[in-house]
Amino acid sequence: MEPILKVIDAWPNAKTTELIGIQEINKPNNCEFANQISDRLLKYDDRSAQGWYMKAICDNSAGNFAKAIEDINNSVKFDPINPSYLVGK
C-alpha cells in the first residue's frame, strides 16, 4: 500500500487518484487504505464527489452514520445527477 501512496504523492493527479481509490474501495475491509487515498484526492480537489463518496462508504462501514450522511451529502452536492450517490443517500 505504501508504494501506491508514494506514487500518488509523487504524481498528484485527481483522476488517477480517483481511479485507484475506486479500485481499492471495492476490496473488502480496505477502508483504512481507501480513506488515505480519498484524503489525498480531496486535498487535490475538495469538490471531488468520488472522494466524498469513498469516505461515506467507509464511515458507514465503521458505523459512523452521521459522518456518512454528511459525506454522501457532499457527494450529491458536487455531482447531483450521479445515480450512485443519489441511491447511497
Residue pairs with C-beta under 8 A, 6 or more apart in sequence:
1 33
1 36
4 20
4 37
5 36
5 37
5 40
8 16
8 17
8 20
8 37
8 40
9 40
12 40
12 43
12 44
13 44
14 41
14 44
14 45
14 48
17 37
17 40
17 41
17 44
18 41
18 48
18 50
18 51
20 37
21 34
21 37
21 38
21 41
21 50
21 51
21 54
22 50
22 54
24 30
24 33
24 34
24 37
25 31
25 34
25 54
25 57
25 58
31 57
31 58
31 61
31 62
34 54
34 57
34 58
35 54
35 55
35 58
37 54
38 51
38 52
38 54
38 55
38 58
41 48
41 50
41 51
41 54
42 48
42 51
42 52
42 55
45 51
47 78
48 78
49 74
49 75
49 76
49 77
49 78
49 79
49 82
49 85
50 75
50 79
52 71
52 72
52 74
52 75
52 78
53 71
53 72
53 75
53 84
53 85
53 88
55 67
55 68
55 71
56 68
56 69
56 71
56 72
56 75
56 88
57 68
57 88
59 65
59 67
59 68
59 71
60 68
69 89
72 85
72 88
72 89
73 89
75 82
75 85
75 88
75 89
76 82
76 85
76 86
76 89
79 85
